[in-house]
Amino acid sequence: MGEKRKYAKRKIVFRILLMAIIGLYLLQTVWSHRIWYYHSQEIPVSIEAALKKDVMSQEDYALLFEQTGLGRCAIDELLGRGEEGKQQILNSQRWFFKEYQVKCTPLLWWFTREDILIDSAHNQAIGPPIPTLQPGDILLTLSTHSLGWTHGHAAIALDHQVLLESRVLGENSALSEVDSWRYYANYVIVRVKNAPNKLRHKVAEYARESLQNIPYRLTAGLLGEKAADASSTFFGSQCAYLPWYAWNQFGIDLDGDGGRLVTPMDILKSDKIEIVQVYGIDPALF
């Protein structure tokens, strides 16, 4: 009887482990991809008439956002560049309607993965240009997920080409190129509303000088003071905490729900930001 009981227990344990493995697999491969790559099935419409107007209406900005993924601040900036800027807007529309496939790839073994664009030959592809990035802008993506949790990823722009990000557990925060974000299946670029240009440069410079090469800490903001002393021994950051911390040092709290944990979605929900550019996510959601 003893051997039979041991065998029965082993079967139960095996079944539990098997169910757990299957459950985690489904979370990572199915549930995580409920937020997938968005591509409009509509036929692009002409936007040239709107671009010729001296003063555009709310409806014009809404049309351009729907057709290019560029927010009002990005449209105004590009139009300020004259004919070159108009061509960049038209180019953004062509990129916005270009269809790709998406591949789920490992970032931290099997546990953390990210969704990237691939072409018809299954080679890594690149998405639309990011033409209006400014110091202090924040880049957010929902392409990164861990064990079913689509937590996303974030970075802060130091200038129009260079970013600073806390990328993954085990790595210190480091500089990266903006084009590295064009491989993601989706992203949103946001800007702090009404922030003077001088302030945005100060935030970016602070991030460059004080938040580079700091350890990745999942518990950033959860233990002790939420805005801990950056010079302390145990200071560290996770992806969304880094841009939040940089702006918080200048009195602007971008945590949309005010909790201890700062996530990319918390920043996206903040009433202090405006959309610069959207890709791979339905513009109608904003």
GUKOL-216170 format. One record per residue (C-alpha): y, z, x; chain. Coordinates in steps of 0.001 Angstrom, whole numbers. Layout:
N
<pt north="Y" up="Z" east="X" vogu="A"/>
...
This chain:
286
<pt north="0" up="0" east="0" vogu="A"/>
<pt north="2367" up="846" east="2883" vogu="A"/>
<pt north="2116" up="-2633" east="4378" vogu="A"/>
<pt north="2682" up="-4231" east="978" vogu="A"/>
<pt north="5839" up="-2163" east="458" vogu="A"/>
<pt north="7162" up="-3093" east="3901" vogu="A"/>
<pt north="6458" up="-6753" east="3193" vogu="A"/>
<pt north="8212" up="-6525" east="-193" vogu="A"/>
<pt north="11250" up="-4881" east="1434" vogu="A"/>
<pt north="11400" up="-7579" east="4092" vogu="A"/>
<pt north="11335" up="-10250" east="1381" vogu="A"/>
<pt north="14207" up="-8551" east="-436" vogu="A"/>
<pt north="16254" up="-8268" east="2768" vogu="A"/>
<pt north="15516" up="-11895" east="3630" vogu="A"/>
<pt north="16596" up="-13052" east="169" vogu="A"/>
<pt north="19811" up="-11035" east="367" vogu="A"/>
<pt north="20634" up="-12473" east="3781" vogu="A"/>
<pt north="19829" up="-16000" east="2607" vogu="A"/>
<pt north="22045" up="-15601" east="-474" vogu="A"/>
<pt north="24852" up="-14220" east="1705" vogu="A"/>
<pt north="24592" up="-17178" east="4104" vogu="A"/>
<pt north="24559" up="-19669" east="1228" vogu="A"/>
<pt north="27497" up="-17874" east="-386" vogu="A"/>
<pt north="29556" up="-17958" east="2814" vogu="A"/>
<pt north="28697" up="-21615" east="3329" vogu="A"/>
<pt north="29874" up="-22483" east="-177" vogu="A"/>
<pt north="33058" up="-20466" east="294" vogu="A"/>
<pt north="33874" up="-22288" east="3535" vogu="A"/>
<pt north="32907" up="-25797" east="2448" vogu="A"/>
<pt north="33647" up="-25877" east="-1285" vogu="A"/>
<pt north="35950" up="-23046" east="-2372" vogu="A"/>
<pt north="38249" up="-23441" east="648" vogu="A"/>
<pt north="38794" up="-27088" east="-260" vogu="A"/>
<pt north="40019" up="-26494" east="-3784" vogu="A"/>
<pt north="43442" up="-27114" east="-2182" vogu="A"/>
<pt north="42648" up="-30517" east="-741" vogu="A"/>
<pt north="44607" up="-33449" east="534" vogu="A"/>
<pt north="46963" up="-34850" east="-2115" vogu="A"/>
<pt north="47599" up="-38568" east="-2267" vogu="A"/>
<pt north="49537" up="-40119" east="-5122" vogu="A"/>
<pt north="47602" up="-42642" east="-7178" vogu="A"/>
<pt north="50839" up="-44108" east="-8521" vogu="A"/>
<pt north="52370" up="-47360" east="-7287" vogu="A"/>
<pt north="55496" up="-46730" east="-5140" vogu="A"/>
<pt north="58764" up="-47583" east="-6864" vogu="A"/>
<pt north="61899" up="-48990" east="-5270" vogu="A"/>
<pt north="64293" up="-46324" east="-3961" vogu="A"/>
<pt north="66859" up="-48652" east="-2388" vogu="A"/>
<pt north="69249" up="-48471" east="-5355" vogu="A"/>
<pt north="69441" up="-44678" east="-5051" vogu="A"/>
<pt north="70088" up="-44936" east="-1317" vogu="A"/>
<pt north="73068" up="-47246" east="-1879" vogu="A"/>
<pt north="74937" up="-44736" east="-4056" vogu="A"/>
<pt north="77956" up="-42908" east="-2647" vogu="A"/>
<pt north="77074" up="-39851" east="-4719" vogu="A"/>
<pt north="73506" up="-39241" east="-5835" vogu="A"/>
<pt north="72503" up="-37359" east="-8972" vogu="A"/>
<pt north="69844" up="-34652" east="-9318" vogu="A"/>
<pt north="67586" up="-37353" east="-10742" vogu="A"/>
<pt north="68085" up="-39468" east="-7602" vogu="A"/>
<pt north="67127" up="-36577" east="-5325" vogu="A"/>
<pt north="64106" up="-35843" east="-7522" vogu="A"/>
<pt north="63002" up="-39484" east="-7307" vogu="A"/>
<pt north="63366" up="-39535" east="-3531" vogu="A"/>
<pt north="61431" up="-36275" east="-3194" vogu="A"/>
<pt north="58635" up="-37646" east="-5359" vogu="A"/>
<pt north="58528" up="-40911" east="-3387" vogu="A"/>
<pt north="58993" up="-39643" east="186" vogu="A"/>
<pt north="58282" up="-35902" east="260" vogu="A"/>
<pt north="61791" up="-35362" east="1708" vogu="A"/>
<pt north="63891" up="-32571" east="217" vogu="A"/>
<pt north="67587" up="-32789" east="-555" vogu="A"/>
<pt north="68721" up="-31351" east="2782" vogu="A"/>
<pt north="66586" up="-33896" east="4653" vogu="A"/>
<pt north="67875" up="-36794" east="2535" vogu="A"/>
<pt north="71503" up="-35769" east="3099" vogu="A"/>
<pt north="70937" up="-35437" east="6839" vogu="A"/>
<pt north="69302" up="-38848" east="7116" vogu="A"/>
<pt north="71941" up="-40546" east="4983" vogu="A"/>
<pt north="74524" up="-39059" east="7343" vogu="A"/>
<pt north="72965" up="-41184" east="10105" vogu="A"/>
<pt north="73958" up="-44378" east="8315" vogu="A"/>
<pt north="71702" up="-47409" east="8166" vogu="A"/>
<pt north="69241" up="-45926" east="10665" vogu="A"/>
<pt north="68775" up="-42903" east="8422" vogu="A"/>
<pt north="68198" up="-45061" east="5342" vogu="A"/>
<pt north="65493" up="-46945" east="7199" vogu="A"/>
<pt north="63875" up="-43633" east="8125" vogu="A"/>
<pt north="63792" up="-42663" east="4448" vogu="A"/>
<pt north="62203" up="-45987" east="3511" vogu="A"/>
<pt north="59730" up="-45532" east="6358" vogu="A"/>
<pt north="58906" up="-42047" east="5046" vogu="A"/>
<pt north="58029" up="-43575" east="1681" vogu="A"/>
<pt north="55583" up="-45978" east="3301" vogu="A"/>
<pt north="53912" up="-43143" east="5199" vogu="A"/>
<pt north="53878" up="-40905" east="2120" vogu="A"/>
<pt north="51801" up="-43402" east="143" vogu="A"/>
<pt north="49440" up="-44262" east="2983" vogu="A"/>
<pt north="45960" up="-42935" east="2183" vogu="A"/>
<pt north="43720" up="-41131" east="4645" vogu="A"/>
<pt north="40420" up="-39326" east="4584" vogu="A"/>
<pt north="40101" up="-35664" east="5553" vogu="A"/>
<pt north="37669" up="-33916" east="7867" vogu="A"/>
<pt north="37015" up="-30168" east="8065" vogu="A"/>
<pt north="36830" up="-29218" east="11763" vogu="A"/>
<pt north="36151" up="-25916" east="13608" vogu="A"/>
<pt north="39052" up="-23907" east="14987" vogu="A"/>
<pt north="37334" up="-20564" east="15691" vogu="A"/>
<pt north="33631" up="-21406" east="15625" vogu="A"/>
<pt north="32328" up="-21779" east="12073" vogu="A"/>
<pt north="34415" up="-18913" east="10695" vogu="A"/>
<pt north="37867" up="-20498" east="10856" vogu="A"/>
<pt north="38274" up="-24197" east="10234" vogu="A"/>
<pt north="41097" up="-26647" east="9581" vogu="A"/>
<pt north="41376" up="-29881" east="7633" vogu="A"/>
<pt north="42687" up="-32862" east="9576" vogu="A"/>
<pt north="43436" up="-36479" east="8749" vogu="A"/>
<pt north="41006" up="-39202" east="9779" vogu="A"/>
<pt north="41079" up="-42963" east="9361" vogu="A"/>
<pt north="38448" up="-45268" east="7876" vogu="A"/>
<pt north="36618" up="-45293" east="11231" vogu="A"/>
<pt north="36504" up="-41476" east="11155" vogu="A"/>
<pt north="38868" up="-41178" east="14105" vogu="A"/>
<pt north="41590" up="-38553" east="14082" vogu="A"/>
<pt north="44668" up="-39996" east="12380" vogu="A"/>
<pt north="48322" up="-39016" east="12311" vogu="A"/>
<pt north="50522" up="-38491" east="9274" vogu="A"/>
<pt north="54193" up="-39312" east="8620" vogu="A"/>
<pt north="57010" up="-38648" east="11092" vogu="A"/>
<pt north="58999" up="-35423" east="10807" vogu="A"/>
<pt north="62534" up="-36816" east="11189" vogu="A"/>
<pt north="64849" up="-33891" east="10391" vogu="A"/>
<pt north="63383" up="-30816" east="12084" vogu="A"/>
<pt north="66039" up="-28280" east="13100" vogu="A"/>
<pt north="65940" up="-25037" east="15151" vogu="A"/>
<pt north="64732" up="-22153" east="12975" vogu="A"/>
<pt north="62863" up="-24365" east="10508" vogu="A"/>
<pt north="59396" up="-23095" east="9566" vogu="A"/>
<pt north="56303" up="-25264" east="9294" vogu="A"/>
<pt north="53556" up="-24185" east="6891" vogu="A"/>
<pt north="50151" up="-25679" east="6148" vogu="A"/>
<pt north="47334" up="-24803" east="3772" vogu="A"/>
<pt north="44833" up="-26723" east="5894" vogu="A"/>
<pt north="43454" up="-23658" east="7694" vogu="A"/>
<pt north="40820" up="-21434" east="6103" vogu="A"/>
<pt north="38461" up="-18608" east="7064" vogu="A"/>
<pt north="35302" up="-17783" east="5095" vogu="A"/>
<pt north="36741" up="-19118" east="1862" vogu="A"/>
<pt north="40258" up="-17712" east="2268" vogu="A"/>
<pt north="42827" up="-20505" east="2496" vogu="A"/>
<pt north="45353" up="-18451" east="4451" vogu="A"/>
<pt north="47009" up="-21467" east="6079" vogu="A"/>
<pt north="49030" up="-21533" east="9284" vogu="A"/>
<pt north="52689" up="-21358" east="10301" vogu="A"/>
<pt north="55021" up="-22136" east="13202" vogu="A"/>
<pt north="58745" up="-21948" east="13935" vogu="A"/>
<pt north="60796" up="-24834" east="15344" vogu="A"/>
<pt north="62720" up="-24140" east="18545" vogu="A"/>
<pt north="64309" up="-27589" east="18457" vogu="A"/>
<pt north="63508" up="-30977" east="16918" vogu="A"/>
<pt north="60406" up="-31424" east="19095" vogu="A"/>
<pt north="59134" up="-28012" east="20257" vogu="A"/>
<pt north="57442" up="-25346" east="18159" vogu="A"/>
<pt north="56300" up="-21783" east="18810" vogu="A"/>
<pt north="53136" up="-20582" east="17104" vogu="A"/>
<pt north="50487" up="-17873" east="17138" vogu="A"/>
<pt north="47580" up="-20186" east="16647" vogu="A"/>
<pt north="44281" up="-18333" east="16708" vogu="A"/>
<pt north="42632" up="-14999" east="17482" vogu="A"/>
<pt north="42143" up="-14580" east="21231" vogu="A"/>
<pt north="45146" up="-16709" east="22237" vogu="A"/>
<pt north="48727" up="-15641" east="22930" vogu="A"/>
<pt north="51621" up="-17306" east="21144" vogu="A"/>
<pt north="52584" up="-20541" east="22851" vogu="A"/>
<pt north="54751" up="-23636" east="22656" vogu="A"/>
<pt north="53460" up="-26794" east="21008" vogu="A"/>
<pt north="54736" up="-30233" east="20044" vogu="A"/>
<pt north="55811" up="-31068" east="16500" vogu="A"/>
<pt north="53532" up="-34117" east="16469" vogu="A"/>
<pt north="50518" up="-31786" east="16640" vogu="A"/>
<pt north="51289" up="-30848" east="13026" vogu="A"/>
<pt north="51096" up="-34453" east="11879" vogu="A"/>
<pt north="47306" up="-34247" east="12123" vogu="A"/>
<pt north="47069" up="-31646" east="9342" vogu="A"/>
<pt north="45898" up="-32762" east="5896" vogu="A"/>
<pt north="48957" up="-31098" east="4375" vogu="A"/>
<pt north="52123" up="-29291" east="5410" vogu="A"/>
<pt north="55470" up="-28076" east="4119" vogu="A"/>
<pt north="58598" up="-27683" east="6224" vogu="A"/>
<pt north="61143" up="-25170" east="4955" vogu="A"/>
<pt north="64657" up="-24154" east="6017" vogu="A"/>
<pt north="66590" up="-20970" east="5351" vogu="A"/>
<pt north="69183" up="-21823" east="2713" vogu="A"/>
<pt north="72848" up="-21658" east="3669" vogu="A"/>
<pt north="72071" up="-20412" east="7179" vogu="A"/>
<pt north="74837" up="-21584" east="9561" vogu="A"/>
<pt north="73798" up="-23882" east="12363" vogu="A"/>
<pt north="74815" up="-21255" east="14935" vogu="A"/>
<pt north="72529" up="-18657" east="13349" vogu="A"/>
<pt north="69568" up="-21046" east="13221" vogu="A"/>
<pt north="69974" up="-21719" east="16944" vogu="A"/>
<pt north="70188" up="-17969" east="17651" vogu="A"/>
<pt north="66937" up="-17334" east="15758" vogu="A"/>
<pt north="65189" up="-20127" east="17631" vogu="A"/>
<pt north="66463" up="-18889" east="20986" vogu="A"/>
<pt north="65355" up="-15338" east="20197" vogu="A"/>
<pt north="61876" up="-16615" east="19338" vogu="A"/>
<pt north="61741" up="-18599" east="22590" vogu="A"/>
<pt north="62804" up="-15628" east="24733" vogu="A"/>
<pt north="61073" up="-12709" east="22974" vogu="A"/>
<pt north="58078" up="-14007" east="21000" vogu="A"/>
<pt north="56431" up="-16343" east="23494" vogu="A"/>
<pt north="53130" up="-15326" east="25124" vogu="A"/>
<pt north="52503" up="-12322" east="22858" vogu="A"/>
<pt north="48958" up="-11423" east="21734" vogu="A"/>
<pt north="47504" up="-12607" east="18445" vogu="A"/>
<pt north="47057" up="-9560" east="16168" vogu="A"/>
<pt north="45598" up="-9818" east="12682" vogu="A"/>
<pt north="47088" up="-6397" east="11893" vogu="A"/>
<pt north="50693" up="-7400" east="12695" vogu="A"/>
<pt north="52960" up="-5690" east="10163" vogu="A"/>
<pt north="50127" up="-3674" east="8615" vogu="A"/>
<pt north="50104" up="-666" east="10947" vogu="A"/>
<pt north="53208" up="1387" east="11685" vogu="A"/>
<pt north="56577" up="-251" east="11096" vogu="A"/>
<pt north="56363" up="-3684" east="9526" vogu="A"/>
<pt north="59026" up="-4972" east="11945" vogu="A"/>
<pt north="57652" up="-3247" east="15043" vogu="A"/>
<pt north="59467" up="-3128" east="18387" vogu="A"/>
<pt north="58725" up="-6397" east="20175" vogu="A"/>
<pt north="58845" up="-4613" east="23535" vogu="A"/>
<pt north="56141" up="-2095" east="22607" vogu="A"/>
<pt north="52744" up="-2210" east="24322" vogu="A"/>
<pt north="50728" up="-3042" east="21230" vogu="A"/>
<pt north="53118" up="-5555" east="19699" vogu="A"/>
<pt north="51512" up="-8788" east="18578" vogu="A"/>
<pt north="51716" up="-11432" east="15891" vogu="A"/>
<pt north="49715" up="-13606" east="13586" vogu="A"/>
<pt north="50923" up="-17049" east="12582" vogu="A"/>
<pt north="53219" up="-16308" east="9646" vogu="A"/>
<pt north="54404" up="-12985" east="11036" vogu="A"/>
<pt north="55992" up="-14737" east="14024" vogu="A"/>
<pt north="58625" up="-16832" east="12145" vogu="A"/>
<pt north="59117" up="-13977" east="9657" vogu="A"/>
<pt north="59795" up="-11556" east="12522" vogu="A"/>
<pt north="62233" up="-13923" east="14238" vogu="A"/>
<pt north="64361" up="-14314" east="11112" vogu="A"/>
<pt north="64014" up="-10640" east="10167" vogu="A"/>
<pt north="65662" up="-9689" east="13475" vogu="A"/>
<pt north="68806" up="-11319" east="12077" vogu="A"/>
<pt north="68657" up="-9568" east="8710" vogu="A"/>
<pt north="66859" up="-12258" east="6701" vogu="A"/>
<pt north="63533" up="-11207" east="5173" vogu="A"/>
<pt north="61488" up="-14280" east="4229" vogu="A"/>
<pt north="58470" up="-12382" east="2851" vogu="A"/>
<pt north="58373" up="-13597" east="-747" vogu="A"/>
<pt north="56358" up="-10656" east="-2115" vogu="A"/>
<pt north="57689" up="-7889" east="153" vogu="A"/>
<pt north="54206" up="-6673" east="1141" vogu="A"/>
<pt north="53053" up="-5546" east="4579" vogu="A"/>
<pt north="51000" up="-8672" east="5251" vogu="A"/>
<pt north="53063" up="-11838" east="5757" vogu="A"/>
<pt north="51232" up="-15069" east="4933" vogu="A"/>
<pt north="52366" up="-18707" east="4915" vogu="A"/>
<pt north="52276" up="-18598" east="1118" vogu="A"/>
<pt north="54581" up="-15533" east="1117" vogu="A"/>
<pt north="57181" up="-17497" east="3074" vogu="A"/>
<pt north="56766" up="-20503" east="785" vogu="A"/>
<pt north="57447" up="-18251" east="-2227" vogu="A"/>
<pt north="60657" up="-16830" east="-752" vogu="A"/>
<pt north="63837" up="-17534" east="-2725" vogu="A"/>
<pt north="65716" up="-17796" east="563" vogu="A"/>
<pt north="64195" up="-21106" east="1651" vogu="A"/>
<pt north="64574" up="-24759" east="679" vogu="A"/>
<pt north="62137" up="-27621" east="1137" vogu="A"/>
<pt north="62790" up="-30023" east="4009" vogu="A"/>
<pt north="59609" up="-32084" east="3788" vogu="A"/>
<pt north="56247" up="-32026" east="2002" vogu="A"/>
<pt north="53111" up="-33952" east="2856" vogu="A"/>
<pt north="49595" up="-33837" east="1447" vogu="A"/>
<pt north="50665" up="-31537" east="-1425" vogu="A"/>
<pt north="51849" up="-32730" east="-4826" vogu="A"/>
<pt north="55690" up="-32615" east="-4839" vogu="A"/>
<pt north="55522" up="-31727" east="-8540" vogu="A"/>
<pt north="54355" up="-28234" east="-7511" vogu="A"/>
<pt north="57783" up="-27451" east="-6035" vogu="A"/>
